[in-house]
Amino acid sequence: MECVDGRWIMYGVDSDDPSCIHTADELHKVIKDVGFLPLFQNEIEGFSVEEMTDPSCWWCGDPEVDPWEWRSILARKNDIVYGKFFNKKAGFISKKWFPYFANYRREGYDFDAGYEDGKVGYRENLIMKLFLPEGVELNDVDHKHLKDFVDNPELFSHEVKALAGFGKGGEKNFEGTCTKLQMETYLVVKDFRQKRNKKGEAYGWAIAVYTLPEYLWGYDFVTSRYKESPEDSKRKIYKQLKKKYSVSERELEKWK
């Protein structure tokens, strides 16, 4: 997607093209096969949902054909997560490949250890504290019985902003802080939902619902690649990309 003379241009394929993805189920299969996939065009040609879909279908509002609506559908599945994982831009990572990204991006650090060593900042800590009460360690949490351990296993983005003290008169750069946490794989989007009024009626745009990947898949799984060096995990991610796409080392280093 590119802005040219004030107009946004999508770089996709014709609906009749044999390579065109038409449904969320088809996209799900592609993500599972590749392992990870950015939403929009990036440094690697052909490596995005945008370039695999019909541009005329985007933002039409029909979940049957609209790739923008597919984010919600796929984020709800138990074998894929959505978030700003690629160069601070959105995309998907499969459950199988998430531990590789977690080890590479976190450099083998759990959040608390990373915070103590200055790898992550004060604002990120304000957000993470909402999801993990003081004195509770992630490796102690049974992800199948979260409510026994955690008050907020998931929160709407506007709830995170308010509870963490961002906004008018408070902390700044909420979006940037959430993006940083997603890039480091500490935070993921598990759904998009509408707000509800006092009568329980849904209204407005669907909003991102955040959670920790450990709450979806368990601490042991998410950290299962900690046994290897972050550089080894990075090499395996790059090897997978080379296997699926024609990509140079230079392009790989630009893509993060």
Disulfide bonds with the S-S distance in Angstrom:
none
